[in-house]
Amino acid sequence: MSTIDPDIGDTFTYSLVAGTGSTDNAAFSIVGNQLRINSSPNFEAKNSYSIRVRTTDQGGLSFESPFTITINNVNEIPTAIALSASSINENVAANSVVANLSTIDPDIGDTFTYSLVPGTGSTDNAAFSIVGNQLRINNSPDFETKSSYSIRVRTTDQGGLTFESPFTITVNDLAEQNIINGTANSDILKGTAQDDIITGFKKADLIITGAGRDSIVYTSLNDGIDLISDFSVGNDKIVLTSLLDSIIPGGYNGTNAIADGYVQVRSLLGNINLIFSVDIDADGIGNSKSFQSLTTVTGFDLTLSRLNNPSNFVF
């Protein structure tokens, strides 16, 4: 600091004083003729300060003036990288998005680019790619083959400053579905301990469900009258989606084909809960076609009321 004074050769002392413009005096101190800031300034927190300074000459006369101290905004290094997710389900398609990347940076409004870089934790970088701010997996993951991946990501701000971080991407283990297909002949199709998708195709098949949650699929009225053995309410389902779409113009858009008159369940032995028929009407309630049997169903503790429920079907 310096003072303009008519008296040549005067000396001066300086102090911070209360008054107009002295709001931020406490953030500064004066040593000799040097104005010093007490703590490191941060443009993002406070971009200017107001102070009031008094100069006093050697004869005790004084003059005061307010000042505004502005803080220059400088580019600061990013401090962290965040992933919107750190796991992915097995068997998703190749190039699926694992997560969105974002950066924590003191500079408000900065933009960032992302890249996979070598270093600690970059073992599996080659299994991934980054498009914009999306982390994508190059090939469909399989938990049984590899349950986690290690990658290292760099974020670069618009000023060229960077930050790097390693990440672990875990693969979620899902119940595997086992596909069992019959032939054009009459087959015996046995479910497994897994969740099976069983399709008989043509002629009458014996379908024995397994221990998993099985789906028995029908695609045509010509599938034949199968026998589904050991059907388990709450676990197994009869899938009629493709069949209903094929017989209803424009496809079936409802949620309960039983209530809509396309499907019915009836006991084949009257009041004896032993074996049941699932029937299809190709044109619904009140129209000319009649129900025809699609499949017969047996199962432990199976009753007409328990089976005749839309929750046992996929429409």
C-alpha positions, 0 to 999 in steps of 0.5 A, spaced: 500 500 500 502 507 498 499 514 500 498 520 496 500 526 501 502 533 499 508 533 504 514 530 501 517 525 505 512 523 510 511 516 513 505 512 514 502 507 518 495 503 515 490 499 519 483 496 517 477 500 520 470 500 521 465 504 516 462 503 509 465 498 505 468 494 511 464 488 511 470 483 510 476 486 514 476 480 518 479 476 513 485 480 512 491 483 516 496 489 515 503 488 516 507 494 514 504 496 508 502 489 506 495 487 505 495 480 507 489 475 506 488 470 512 486 464 509 486 461 502 481 464 498 476 460 493 473 463 487 467 458 488 465 460 495 467 468 495 469 471 489 470 478 492 471 482 499 470 489 501 475 492 506 476 499 509 483 502 510 486 508 514 492 511 512 495 515 518 501 520 517 507 521 522 503 527 524 497 523 526 493 526 520 489 520 517 485 518 511 480 512 510 478 509 503 474 502 502 476 497 497 474 491 493 478 485 493 476 481 487 478 473 487 481 471 480 478 464 478 483 459 476 482 452 473 482 447 479 483 439 479 477 435 479 477 431 486 473 425 484 469 420 479 462 417 480 459 412 477 451 411 477 452 404 478 457 399 479 454 392 477 451 389 471 446 383 470 449 377 467 447 376 460 445 383 458 447 384 450 454 386 448 455 394 448 450 395 454 451 401 458 454 399 465 453 406 468 454 414 467 460 417 469 460 424 472 466 428 476 466 432 482 470 439 481 471 445 485 469 449 478 462 450 477 460 449 470 466 445 467 465 440 462 469 433 462 472 427 457 473 420 460 478 415 458 480 408 460 487 409 462 493 404 464 495 404 472 493 400 478 486 397 477 486 397 470 486 389 469 480 389 465 480 396 461 480 392 454 473 389 456 470 396 456 469 402 452 467 409 454 462 413 449 461 420 452 460 419 459 457 412 458 461 406 460 459 400 456 461 393 456 464 390 450 461 383 450 455 380 454 458 378 461 457 371 464 457 371 472 460 363 472 465 365 467 467 372 470 464 375 476 467 382 477 472 387 473 477 392 475 478 398 470 481 405 471 478 411 469 481 418 467 476 424 467 479 431 464 476 437 465 476 443 459 482 446 462 486 439 461 487 438 469 485 430 470 484 425 476 484 418 475 480 412 479 480 405 479 473 401 480 470 394 480 464 392 476 461 386 479 456 382 475 450 380 478 448 372 478 441 371 475 437 364 475 439 361 469 433 359 464 434 352 461 431 352 454 428 345 452 424 344 446 421 338 443 420 336 436 415 334 431 413 328 434 410 326 441 416 327 446 417 326 453 420 333 456 423 333 463 425 340 467 431 341 471 433 344 477 433 350 473 428 355 471 426 352 464 423 354 458 419 348 455 416 348 448 413 342 446 411 343 438 406 339 435 403 332 437 402 330 444 407 331 449 408 329 456 411 335 460 414 334 467 416 340 470 422 340 474 424 344 481 425 351 478 420 356 476 418 353 469 415 356 463 411 352 458 410 355 452 404 354 446 405 358 440 400 354 435 393 351 436 396 345 432 401 344 438 397 338 440 394 336 447 400 335 451 400 333 459 403 337 463 405 333 470 407 336 476 405 343 475 406 348 481 402 354 482 406 360 484 412 357 481 410 354 474 406 358 468 403 357 462 405 362 456 400 363 451 403 370 449 405 368 442 398 363 441 393 369 443 397 374 438 397 369 432 389 367 433 387 375 435 387 380 429 392 385 431 394 381 437 392 380 444 392 387 448 388 385 454 391 382 461 386 377 463 385 372 457 380 368 462 376 374 463 376 376 456 373 369 454 379 366 450 381 361 455 378 357 460 380 351 465 375 346 467 376 339 471 376 333 466 373 329 472 368 333 475 369 334 482 375 330 483 381 334 483 386 330 479 386 333 472 384 339 468 384 342 461 386 348 459 382 350 453 382 356 448 377 359 444 380 363 438 375 368 437 373 370 444 366 371 448 360 371 444 363 369 437 362 363 433 368 359 435 368 354 441 373 352 446 378 347 444 383 343 448 390 345 448 393 342 454 391 337 460 394 339 467 396 335 473 400 337 479 400 336 487 395 339 491 392 342 484 385 344 484 380 348 479 380 354 483 387 354 484 389 353 477 383 357 474 387 364 476 391 369 471 397 369 475 398 361 473 399 364 465 402 369 461 398 372 456 
